[in-house]
Amino acid sequence: MGQLLKTINSTTKTLQSKFEILAGNIERVNQNLSVICNSSSICNGVEPNSLTTVANFSSLPDVQVELKNIQEINSNNLSKNAEKVI
């Protein structure tokens, strides 16, 4: 379970980072299209700023707290603790 949470957390951070790069690149492409289309007639039917993305990876949950809890449970020797109680 702990390894799965680590993977989820890492993948989430990677997706967020790559999305930020993608969004910046799309913005630059839209700006370039706008400049090209405003200065020539080769863009008939092409709408500058039409490239968008609807992905929102910022809403993915951070599982760091759950990961810490799992690591804490794994580091405890439950059998030894149970023997202390008995």
The 8 nearest C-alpha neighbors of each residue, nearest first, counted from 0:
[[1, 3, 2, 4, 69, 66, 5, 70],
 [0, 2, 4, 3, 69, 66, 5, 70],
 [1, 3, 5, 4, 0, 6, 66, 7],
 [2, 4, 6, 0, 1, 5, 7, 8],
 [5, 3, 7, 1, 6, 2, 66, 8],
 [6, 4, 2, 8, 3, 7, 9, 1],
 [5, 7, 3, 9, 4, 8, 10, 2],
 [8, 6, 4, 10, 5, 9, 11, 3],
 [9, 7, 5, 11, 6, 10, 62, 4],
 [8, 10, 6, 12, 11, 7, 5, 13],
 [9, 11, 13, 7, 12, 8, 6, 14],
 [12, 10, 14, 8, 13, 9, 7, 15],
 [11, 13, 15, 9, 10, 14, 16, 8],
 [14, 12, 10, 16, 11, 15, 17, 9],
 [15, 13, 11, 17, 16, 12, 18, 10],
 [16, 14, 18, 12, 56, 13, 17, 11],
 [17, 15, 13, 19, 18, 14, 12, 20],
 [16, 18, 20, 14, 19, 15, 13, 21],
 [17, 19, 21, 15, 20, 16, 14, 22],
 [18, 20, 22, 16, 17, 21, 23, 15],
 [21, 19, 17, 23, 18, 22, 24, 16],
 [22, 20, 18, 24, 23, 19, 25, 17],
 [21, 23, 25, 19, 24, 20, 18, 26],
 [24, 22, 26, 20, 21, 25, 19, 27],
 [23, 25, 21, 27, 26, 22, 20, 28],
 [26, 24, 28, 22, 27, 23, 21, 29],
 [25, 27, 23, 29, 24, 28, 22, 30],
 [28, 26, 30, 24, 29, 25, 31, 23],
 [29, 27, 31, 25, 30, 26, 32, 24],
 [30, 28, 48, 32, 26, 27, 31, 47],
 [29, 31, 27, 33, 28, 32, 26, 34],
 [30, 32, 28, 34, 33, 29, 35, 27],
 [33, 31, 29, 35, 47, 30, 34, 36],
 [32, 34, 47, 30, 36, 31, 35, 37],
 [33, 35, 31, 37, 32, 36, 38, 30],
 [36, 34, 32, 38, 33, 37, 31, 39],
 [37, 35, 33, 42, 39, 38, 34, 32],
 [36, 38, 34, 35, 39, 33, 40, 32],
 [37, 39, 35, 36, 34, 40, 33, 41],
 [40, 38, 36, 41, 37, 35, 42, 34],
 [39, 41, 42, 43, 36, 38, 37, 35],
 [42, 40, 39, 43, 36, 35, 45, 44],
 [41, 43, 45, 36, 40, 44, 39, 46],
 [44, 42, 45, 41, 40, 36, 46, 39],
 [43, 45, 42, 46, 41, 47, 40, 36],
 [46, 44, 42, 43, 47, 36, 49, 32],
 [45, 47, 49, 48, 44, 42, 33, 43],
 [48, 46, 33, 49, 32, 29, 45, 36],
 [47, 49, 29, 50, 46, 33, 30, 51],
 [48, 50, 47, 46, 51, 29, 45, 32],
 [51, 49, 48, 25, 29, 52, 47, 28],
 [52, 50, 49, 53, 25, 48, 22, 26],
 [51, 53, 54, 50, 22, 25, 55, 21],
 [52, 54, 55, 51, 56, 22, 50, 18],
 [55, 53, 52, 56, 18, 57, 51, 58],
 [56, 54, 57, 58, 53, 59, 18, 15],
 [55, 57, 58, 15, 59, 54, 14, 18],
 [56, 58, 55, 59, 15, 60, 11, 54],
 [57, 59, 56, 55, 60, 61, 15, 54],
 [60, 58, 56, 57, 61, 11, 55, 15],
 [61, 59, 62, 58, 11, 57, 8, 63],
 [60, 62, 63, 8, 59, 64, 11, 7],
 [61, 63, 65, 64, 8, 66, 60, 4],
 [62, 64, 66, 65, 61, 67, 8, 4],
 [65, 63, 67, 66, 62, 68, 61, 69],
 [66, 64, 68, 62, 67, 63, 69, 4],
 [65, 67, 63, 69, 64, 68, 4, 1],
 [66, 68, 70, 64, 65, 69, 71, 63],
 [69, 67, 65, 71, 66, 70, 72, 64],
 [70, 68, 72, 66, 71, 67, 1, 73],
 [71, 69, 73, 67, 68, 72, 74, 66],
 [70, 72, 68, 74, 69, 73, 67, 75],
 [73, 71, 69, 75, 70, 74, 68, 76],
 [74, 72, 70, 71, 75, 69, 76, 68],
 [73, 75, 71, 72, 70, 76, 69, 77],
 [76, 74, 72, 73, 77, 71, 80, 79],
 [75, 77, 79, 78, 80, 74, 73, 72],
 [76, 78, 80, 79, 75, 81, 72, 82],
 [79, 77, 81, 80, 76, 82, 83, 75],
 [78, 80, 82, 81, 76, 77, 83, 75],
 [79, 81, 77, 83, 82, 78, 76, 84],
 [80, 82, 78, 84, 83, 79, 77, 85],
 [83, 81, 85, 79, 84, 80, 78, 77],
 [84, 82, 80, 81, 85, 79, 78, 77],
 [83, 85, 81, 82, 80, 79, 78, 77],
 [84, 82, 83, 81, 80, 79, 78, 77]]
